[in-house]
Amino acid sequence: ALPTATSIEYQSLLANTAQQAKRYDLTISAYKQLTQLQPTKGKWWLGLAIAYDSDGQFTQARETYQQALAQGSLSQSAITFIQQRLGELGE
């Protein structure tokens, strides 16, 4: 893994592969890189939030779900999912 590579395609592939392998440390790292490369892309923030959530980092997950919502570029189903998760996480 090249966690600091600046290729969006590479980081996206790394994030997806790491998520499937349940390597949340790598997933989080890749999504953090993606949010730095494209900070207004809601799907990267959503991926990061899901990775935090899956890793049990619930405070970070809540904050990152809210950041994903703030981008305003998500589908209605993604927004509904985020709202459900925030409710379950106590937001």
C-alpha positions, -999 to +999 in steps of 0.1 A: +000+000+000+011+035-008-009+056+017+004+089+005+000+084-032-019+113-048-037+093-074-075+094-069-079+061-087-052+044-066-066+056-033-102+047-043-091+011-052-070+009-020-100+021+001-124-004-015-099-033-013-090-026+023-127-022+033-135-057+018-105-071+037-117-054+069-084-035+071-100-004+086-066+013+093-058+012+056-094+021+046-093+051+069-059+062+056-070+059+020-103+078+025-084+105+045-061+109+015-092+111-009-108+138+013-076+158+011-074+154-027-111+162-033-125+178-001-159+186-016-166+151-027-193+137-004-187+101-012-152+102+001-164+116+034-191+090+035-166+062+029-144+076+057-174+078+080-183+042+073-147+031+079-147+048+113-181+033+121-169-002+112-138+003+133-158+013+163-146+049+163-181+062+168-173+099+177-152+102+146-179+085+126-205+109+137-184+139+129-175+125+095-211+116+086-220+152+093-191+164+071-204+141+043-239+157+046-224+192+045-209+185+011-244+183-004-234+160-033-249+127-021-278+108-034-310+107-014-304+071-004-270+080+010-285+109+029-312+086+043-285+061+054-264+089+071-295+102+089-303+066+101-267+060+113-266+094+131-298+085+149-284+051+159-251+067+170-271+092+192-271+123+171 
